[in-house]
């Protein structure tokens, strides 16, 4: 980063930091502060570090700045409780970007971002993951690898991969009586495009298929947008804003097609990133307005369904533990809509887990790059899920699904973790709204 660009970045940070009055309301909401007890690992402390860099009292290349900024989950739980309305998420991304330009991120971080940025790397990598999953290699290695060190990190990653596999018991779970004839599909003059995503398309394509079917069963016209790519969330989160902007421009070009009223996203982190495209591209005169246009059309899939009131499906008896993804609850402020989607399944008992507003420890690639702290935070989430006593877990974000599912496997209780739309999709199948010939 040259001197002029650095000065611009710091000036932006200066303006964003001004609203913070250091009241401390954010402390009790911060997962890392609660576990480490270090002021520098709280939102208030990190904002103080950013301020020191802006004022020239601390180098962005310093170990203190890099360490404490890097330890943040980016869960944004501090934003809803902040009385001053500090936009912490955007400040964190900018701080990480400045830090990364002074000291290169770890090889693991660079490798992961490189894979997701390029479909020529991403697709074969995720395909190998699916093959390993199908052969059961992930489960075998989880059983034999130690739980500490580098191999411990690999074991967690393999457990997360194993947790992403389709649950073969879904077709038989929940029983239910023979449903009455399906009512006619409501007619809606709304055309939507679905974000395929990276991990979602590579490991959870069944969720995309379920989303499309559910939307069509509720009267929406779903179109395929060719040439779309990664949303850029992982890159922005890890401090590669230039990488995130390049990916955002590609999606702006592809999704702003004639006839598309809404862009529907079924991954919380991706939806949060796309809703902030205008901010991300605010200094790009060729894209700023168009990015704002696209951002205004982005909706989480549960938002779209809750707004119209999803059709009721067939009954399914069973208990589901629901957990809020951070970037749906805190970043997008979407809380009740996923529960309304699940409420469209008669007989289903939904229990929101204790401390559902706290991060699961996945946080994009955080669970992999910070295995010890991520596992500690994830362990508390797994404990809350187990305490719910439910048979199935549901959360609408692939990273959370893998983090919680992997943690449950390592804890010896491999409960199935499903997207809410997978459950509604199965309910609709049983209601006769459509026929699904085989498991995805």
C-alpha positions in Angstrom: 0.0 0.0 0.0 1.5 3.3 -1.0 1.5 6.4 1.3 -1.5 8.0 -0.2 -3.6 4.9 -0.1 -2.6 4.3 3.5 -3.5 7.8 4.5 -6.9 7.4 2.9 -7.5 4.2 4.7 -6.5 5.7 8.1 -8.7 8.8 7.5 -11.7 6.5 6.9 -10.9 4.7 10.1 -10.6 8.0 12.0 -14.1 9.0 11.0 -15.5 5.6 11.9 -13.8 5.6 15.3 -15.2 8.9 16.5 -18.6 7.6 17.7 -17.0 5.2 20.2 -17.3 6.6 23.7 -15.6 3.6 25.3 -18.7 2.8 27.4 -17.9 -0.9 27.6 -21.4 -2.2 26.7 -19.6 -4.3 24.1 -17.5 -6.2 26.6 -20.1 -8.7 27.7 -21.1 -9.4 24.1 -17.6 -10.3 23.0 -16.7 -14.0 22.9 -13.0 -13.5 22.9 -13.0 -10.9 25.8 -15.2 -13.2 27.9 -12.8 -16.1 27.5 -9.4 -14.2 27.5 -10.3 -11.4 29.9 -7.9 -9.1 28.0 -9.1 -5.5 27.3 -7.1 -5.6 24.0 -9.2 -8.6 22.9 -12.5 -6.7 23.3 -14.1 -4.5 20.7 -13.4 -1.4 22.8 -9.8 -2.4 23.1 -9.4 -3.2 19.4 -10.9 0.2 18.6 -8.3 1.8 20.9 -5.6 0.0 19.0 -7.0 1.2 15.7 -7.1 4.7 17.1 -3.4 4.4 18.1 -2.5 3.4 14.6 -4.5 6.3 13.1 -2.7 8.8 15.4 0.7 7.4 14.7 1.3 6.0 18.2 1.4 2.4 17.1 2.7 0.8 13.9 0.2 -1.3 11.9 3.1 -3.8 11.6 3.4 -4.2 15.4 2.8 -7.6 17.0 0.2 -6.1 19.4 -1.9 -4.7 16.6 -1.7 -7.8 14.5 -2.4 -10.3 17.3 -5.4 -8.6 18.8 -7.0 -7.6 15.5 -6.4 -11.1 14.2 -8.0 -12.8 17.3 -11.3 -11.1 16.7 -14.0 -13.5 15.4 -15.7 -10.7 13.4 -19.1 -12.0 14.8 -20.3 -8.4 15.2 -22.2 -9.2 18.4 -20.9 -5.8 19.7 -22.8 -3.8 17.1 -26.4 -4.4 18.3 -25.5 -3.5 21.9 -23.5 -0.4 21.0 -25.4 2.8 22.0 -23.3 4.9 19.6 -23.9 2.8 16.5 -20.2 2.1 15.8 -19.9 0.1 12.6 -17.3 -2.3 14.0 -17.5 -4.8 11.2 -16.3 -2.5 8.5 -13.6 -1.0 10.8 -12.3 -4.5 11.6 -12.0 -5.3 7.9 -10.2 -2.1 7.1 -7.8 -2.6 10.1 -7.1 -6.2 8.9 -6.5 -4.9 5.4 -4.0 -2.3 6.7 -2.3 -4.9 8.9 -2.0 -7.4 6.0 -0.3 -4.9 3.8 2.4 -4.4 6.4 2.8 -8.1 7.4 1.7 -10.9 5.2 -1.0 -13.2 6.6 -0.1 -16.8 7.4 0.4 -19.2 4.6 -2.7 -21.1 5.6 -4.8 -17.9 5.3 -3.3 -17.0 2.0 -3.8 -20.5 0.7 -7.5 -20.7 1.8 -8.3 -17.3 0.2 -6.5 -18.3 -3.0 -8.6 -21.4 -3.3 -11.9 -19.6 -2.8 -11.0 -16.7 -5.1 -10.4 -18.9 -8.1 -13.0 -21.5 -9.3 -10.2 -23.4 -11.1 -8.8 -24.2 -7.6 -12.0 -24.1 -5.6 -14.0 -26.6 -7.6 -11.4 -29.5 -7.7 -10.6 -28.9 -4.0 -14.2 -29.2 -2.9 -14.7 -32.1 -5.3 -11.9 -33.9 -3.6 -13.6 -33.2 -0.3 -16.9 -34.7 -1.6 -15.0 -37.8 -2.7 -13.3 -38.2 0.6 -16.6 -37.7 2.3 -18.3 -40.3 0.1 -15.5 -42.9 0.8 -15.6 -42.3 4.5 -12.0 -41.2 4.7 -12.9 -38.2 6.8 -14.6 -40.3 9.5 -11.7 -42.8 9.5 -9.1 -40.1 9.9 -11.1 -38.3 12.6 -11.1 -41.6 14.6 -7.3 -42.1 14.5 -5.8 -38.6 14.5 -4.7 -37.0 17.7 -6.6 -33.9 19.0 -3.7 -31.5 19.5 -1.2 -29.6 17.3 -1.3 -29.5 13.6 -2.9 -32.9 13.3 -5.5 -31.8 15.8 -6.4 -28.9 13.4 -6.6 -31.4 10.5 -8.8 -33.6 12.7 -11.2 -30.7 13.3 -11.3 -29.9 9.6 -12.1 -33.5 8.7 -14.8 -33.6 11.3 -16.3 -30.5 9.8 -16.2 -32.2 6.4 -17.9 -35.3 7.7 -20.6 -33.1 9.3 -21.4 -31.6 5.8 -22.6 -35.0 4.4 -26.3 -35.4 3.7 -28.3 -36.9 6.5 -29.7 -40.2 5.1 -32.1 -40.4 8.0 -34.1 -37.3 7.0 -36.5 -39.1 4.8 -37.7 -41.3 7.6 -37.4 -38.8 10.5 -40.4 -37.2 12.1 -43.1 -39.6 10.9 -46.4 -37.8 10.2 -49.7 -38.8 8.8 -50.6 -39.0 5.1 -51.1 -35.3 4.1 -54.2 -34.0 2.4 -54.0 -33.0 -1.3 -51.6 -30.1 -1.9 -53.2 -26.7 -2.4 -52.5 -24.8 -5.6 -49.2 -22.9 -5.9 -49.7 -19.2 -5.2 -48.9 -16.9 -8.1 -46.3 -14.2 -7.5 -44.9 -11.8 -10.0 -41.5 -12.0 -8.5 -38.4 -13.3 -10.2 -35.4 -14.2 -8.0 -31.8 -15.3 -8.6 -30.1 -17.7 -6.2 -26.5 -17.2 -5.1 -24.8 -20.6 -5.6 -21.9 -19.8 -3.2 -18.6 -21.6 -2.7 -18.9 -24.0 0.2 -22.7 -24.0 -0.3 -22.3 -25.2 -3.9 -19.3 -27.4 -3.3 -20.4 -29.3 -0.1 -24.1 -28.3 0.4 -25.6 -28.2 -3.1 -28.6 -30.0 -1.7 -29.4 -26.9 0.3 -29.3 -24.8 -2.9 -31.6 -27.4 -4.6 -34.0 -27.3 -1.5 -34.0 -23.5 -1.6 -35.0 -23.5 -5.2 -37.8 -26.0 -4.8 -39.2 -24.2 -1.7 -39.2 -20.9 -3.4 -40.9 -22.3 -6.5 -43.5 -24.0 -4.2 -44.2 -20.6 -2.8 -44.8 -19.1 -6.2 -41.5 -17.4 -7.0 -39.8 -17.7 -10.4 -36.2 -18.8 -9.8 -33.7 -18.1 -12.6 -30.1 -19.3 -12.9 -27.4 -16.6 -13.2 -24.4 -17.8 -15.1 -20.8 -16.6 -14.3 -21.5 -15.7 -10.7 -18.7 -16.4 -8.2 -17.6 -16.2 -4.6 -19.3 -13.3 -2.7 -16.0 -12.1 -1.2 -17.0 -12.5 2.4 -14.0 -14.6 3.4 -11.6 -12.2 1.8 -13.1 -9.1 3.4 -13.2 -10.9 6.7 -9.5 -11.9 6.5 -8.2 -8.5 5.4 -8.0 -8.9 1.7 -10.3 -6.0 0.6 -8.9 -5.8 -2.9 -9.7 -9.5 -3.4 -13.2 -9.0 -2.0 -13.8 -6.0 -4.3 -12.7 -8.0 -7.4 -15.2 -10.7 -6.5 -17.9 -8.2 -5.7 -17.5 -6.5 -9.1 -17.9 -9.8 -10.8 -21.2 -10.5 -9.0 -22.5 -7.0 -9.7 -21.9 -7.5 -13.4 -23.6 -10.9 -13.4 -26.6 -10.4 -11.1 -27.8 -7.1 -12.4 -29.7 -8.7 -15.2 -33.1 -7.7 -16.6 -36.0 -9.3 -14.8 -34.3 -10.2 -11.6 -36.2 -8.6 -8.7 -34.3 -10.1 -5.8 -31.1 -12.0 -5.2 -31.8 -14.8 -2.7 -29.0 -16.0 -0.4 -29.2 -19.0 1.9 -25.8 -18.5 3.6 -25.7 -15.9 6.3 -22.1 -14.8 5.8 -22.6 -14.3 2.0 -25.8 -12.4 2.5 -24.2 -10.0 5.0 -21.3 -9.4 2.6 -23.5 -8.8 -0.5 -25.8 -6.4 1.4 -22.7 -4.3 2.1 -21.4 -4.2 -1.5 -22.1 -0.4 -1.8 -19.8 0.3 1.2 -17.2 -2.1 -0.1 -17.1 -0.4 -3.5 -17.8 3.1 -2.3 -14.6 4.5 -3.9 -15.2 2.9 -7.2 -17.2 5.4 -9.4 -17.8 2.7 -12.0 -19.5 0.3 -9.6 -20.6 2.3 -6.5 -24.2 3.0 -7.6 -24.6 -0.4 -9.3 -23.3 -2.1 -6.2 -25.9 -0.3 -4.1 -28.6 -1.4 -6.6 -27.5 -5.0 -6.1 -27.2 -4.8 -2.4 -30.7 -3.4 -2.1 -32.0 -6.5 -3.9 -30.3 -9.1 -1.6 -32.4 -11.0 0.8 -31.8 -14.0 3.0 -34.0 -16.9 1.8 -35.9 -16.9 5.1 -36.6 -13.2 4.8 -38.3 -13.8 1.4 -40.4 -16.6 2.7 -41.3 -15.0 6.0 -42.5 -11.8 4.2 -45.1 -13.7 2.2 -45.8 -16.4 4.8 -44.5 -19.8 3.7 -47.0 -22.4 2.7 -47.6 -25.0 5.4 -46.1 -28.4 4.8 -46.7 -31.9 6.1 -46.4 -32.6 9.8 -43.1 -33.8 11.2 -42.8 -34.7 14.8 -39.5 -34.2 16.4 -37.3 -31.6 18.2 -34.9 -29.2 16.5 -32.3 -27.1 18.2 -32.0 -23.8 16.4 -28.9 -21.6 16.6 -28.6 -18.1 15.2 -25.7 -17.5 12.7 -23.8 -14.3 13.7 -24.0 -12.7 10.3 -27.7 -13.3 10.1 -28.6 -12.1 13.6 -26.0 -9.4 14.2 -25.0 -8.2 10.8 -28.3 -8.5 9.0 -30.6 -8.2 12.1 -32.6 -11.2 10.9 -33.9 -13.1 13.9 -37.5 -14.3 13.7 -37.6 -15.1 10.0 -35.9 -18.5 10.2 -38.1 -19.5 13.0 -41.2 -18.5 10.9 -39.9 -20.8 8.2 -39.6 -23.7 10.7 -43.0 -22.9 12.1 -44.5 -23.8 8.7 -43.8 -27.4 9.6 -46.7 -28.6 11.8 -45.7 -30.7 14.8 -42.1 -29.6 14.8 -40.8 -28.6 18.2 -38.1 -25.9 17.8 -35.9 -24.9 20.7 -33.6 -22.0 20.4 -30.4 -23.0 22.1 -29.0 -21.2 25.1 -26.7 -18.3 24.2 -27.8 -18.6 20.6 -26.6 -15.0 20.0 -23.0 -16.0 20.7 -20.6 -17.2 17.9 -20.0 -20.9 17.3 -16.3 -20.3 16.8 -16.4 -21.0 13.0 -16.4 -17.4 11.8 -15.4 -18.0 8.2 -11.9 -19.6 8.3 -11.3 -18.7 12.0 -12.0 -22.2 13.3 -9.2 -23.4 11.1 -6.7 -20.6 11.5 -7.3 -20.3 15.3 -8.0 -23.9 16.2 -7.6 -23.6 20.0 -9.6 -20.5 20.6 -12.2 -21.4 18.0 -12.5 -24.9 19.5 -13.0 -23.4 23.0 -15.8 -21.1 21.8 -17.2 -23.9 19.7 -17.1 -26.3 22.6 -19.5 -24.0 24.6 -21.9 -24.0 21.6 -21.8 -27.7 21.3 -22.6 -27.9 25.1 -25.6 -25.7 24.6 -26.8 -27.8 21.7 -26.5 -31.0 23.7 -28.2 -29.4 26.7 -31.2 -28.7 24.5 -31.9 -32.4 24.3 -32.9 -32.2 20.6 -32.6 -34.8 17.9 -31.6 -32.4 15.1 -29.7 -29.1 14.9 -30.6 -26.4 12.4 -28.8 -23.2 11.5 -28.9 -21.3 8.1 -25.1 -20.9 7.4 -22.7 -23.6 6.0 -19.8 -22.5 8.2 -21.9 -22.8 11.3 -23.3 -26.1 10.2 -19.8 -27.5 9.7 -18.4 -26.0 12.9 -21.2 -27.2 15.1 -21.5 -30.5 13.4 -17.8 -31.1 13.6 -17.7 -30.2 17.2 -20.6 -32.6 17.9 -18.7 -35.4 16.2 -15.6 -34.8 18.2 -17.7 -34.8 21.3 -19.0 -38.3 20.4 -22.5 -37.1 19.6 -22.8 -36.7 15.8 -26.3 -35.1 15.6 -27.4 -34.1 12.1 -27.1 -30.4 11.4 -29.5 -29.1 8.7 -30.4 -25.9 7.1 -34.0 -24.8 8.0 -34.9 -25.0 4.3 -33.8 -28.6 4.2 -36.4 -29.4 6.8 -39.1 -27.3 5.0 -38.2 -29.0 1.7 -38.7 -32.4 3.2 -42.0 -31.3 4.7 -43.1 -30.1 1.3 -42.1 -33.4 -0.3 -44.2 -35.3 2.2 -47.1 -32.9 1.5 -46.9 -33.8 -2.2 -45.9 -30.3 -3.4 -43.2 -32.0 -5.6 -41.4 -35.3 -6.0 -37.7 -35.8 -5.3 -36.7 -39.1 -6.8 -33.5 -39.6 -4.8 -31.2 -38.2 -2.1 -29.1 -35.3 -3.2 
